[in-house]
Amino acid sequence: MYSNKLAEAFAQASETDKIELAHFLANNLDTAEQSKDGARVRDYVAAFDRFAAPRKGEQF
């Protein structure tokens, strides 16, 4: 069980959900040039996956 609800949500989210959130963040937080960069969106999705990785004592 996760102690962090966001990590748990990211662990259970589909790739499509994570990509949709990444696009939303890129469009609303990044500059116009960065928001259109596919690599930037992939960086966000990778960050979500790292955040969702189980920490010591947590399990999927």
C-alpha positions in Angstrom: 0.0 0.0 0.0 1.2 3.5 -0.9 1.6 6.2 1.7 1.5 8.8 -1.0 -1.9 9.0 -2.8 -0.4 10.7 -5.9 2.2 8.0 -6.3 -0.6 5.4 -6.0 -2.7 7.3 -8.6 0.2 7.4 -11.0 1.0 3.7 -10.5 -2.6 2.9 -11.4 -3.1 5.4 -14.2 -3.0 4.2 -17.8 -0.3 5.5 -20.2 -3.0 7.4 -22.0 -4.0 9.2 -18.8 -0.4 10.0 -18.0 0.2 11.4 -21.5 -3.0 13.4 -21.3 -1.9 15.0 -18.0 1.6 15.6 -19.5 0.2 17.4 -22.4 -2.0 19.5 -20.1 1.0 20.4 -18.0 3.1 21.2 -21.0 0.4 23.4 -22.5 -0.2 25.3 -19.2 3.2 25.5 -17.6 5.8 25.5 -20.3 6.6 28.1 -22.9 4.8 27.7 -26.2 8.0 26.3 -27.8 8.5 23.7 -25.1 4.8 22.7 -24.9 5.0 21.5 -28.5 8.1 19.4 -27.9 7.3 15.7 -27.8 10.5 15.0 -25.8 9.2 17.4 -23.1 5.9 15.4 -22.8 7.9 12.2 -22.6 10.0 13.7 -19.8 6.8 14.4 -17.9 5.5 10.9 -18.3 8.9 9.4 -17.3 8.8 11.7 -14.2 5.3 10.4 -13.3 6.6 6.8 -13.6 9.6 7.5 -11.4 7.3 9.2 -8.8 5.0 6.2 -8.8 7.9 3.7 -8.2 7.4 2.0 -4.9 9.5 3.4 -2.1 11.0 1.4 0.8 8.3 -0.7 2.4 5.6 0.1 -0.2 4.2 -2.5 -2.5 2.1 -2.5 -5.7 
